[in-house]
């Protein structure tokens, strides 16, 4: 059975249709990320630097989407990669989370130090670059909106761009307030706000990636309920070696041994179990071993 590969391939084909827009958004945001870093360092604006750190997530998200489209089909053709390269998305997400966590901590520590002695900030330069950055985010938003409903990869990049727009708005507000009032401490204060905005999202991203990599059951999956439902199938006398985990985004898989009574139709049990997992738990791919009750040894494993 290959339902999970079919589901993943469909998402990749949808992403491939929007590959040109992904490249355009990637190039646009990469250029403005570099501009924000350069101007942020030159102007002394911590808010602009923190927004540039946030824009890194957009670039990485788009890069992951493009990498998945390019590599997944190639990886699926390699016989020794029995699950293709779907896990690259998760590894990249974990690397993204580690990088973002470091950026957010740096911004927060630097901002706290500046609150008591904020340096002069070139507010006009910050305002110009922040407005241009907002424009870049809005263009990327339009480019990705059409594919977000068809591909989980494109949707992830789309949400990154959407959230980064808030960071650009914060920098614009800081630059305007500094220019009008001369309150230079607004810049590090906005930097703190952006850093605090990044941290929870980074934690969620990292925890989701780790959960998938350690092959924990998907959030909200009640394994006791799965076990009970499988045992309730007519003819099933025991269930063991039940495992449910996530391969990559929106691709949950399961494996289990179903012991049946003598004279039970194994084909019928297999069909009912697969239908149960698919309709009740959203698990399209399940590897199920149906074995007679007289069989011994399979339940001796301790892991």
Secondary structure, DSSP 8 states (H G I E B T S, - for coil): --HHHHHHHHHHHHHHHTHHHHHHHHHHHHHHHHHHHHHHHHHT-HHHHHHHHHHHHHHHHHHHHHHHHHHHHHHHT-TT-TTTTTTHHHHHHHHHHHHHHHHHHHHHHHHHHHHHS-----HHHHHHHHHHHHHHHHHHHHHHHHHHTT-HHHHHHHHHHHHHHHHHHHHHHHHHHHHHH--THHHHHHHHHHHHHHHHHHHHHHHHHHHHHTT---TT--HHHHHHHHHTSTTEEEEEEEEEEEEETTEEEEEEEEEE-TT--HHHHHHHHHHHHHHHH---EEEEEEEETT--SGGG---
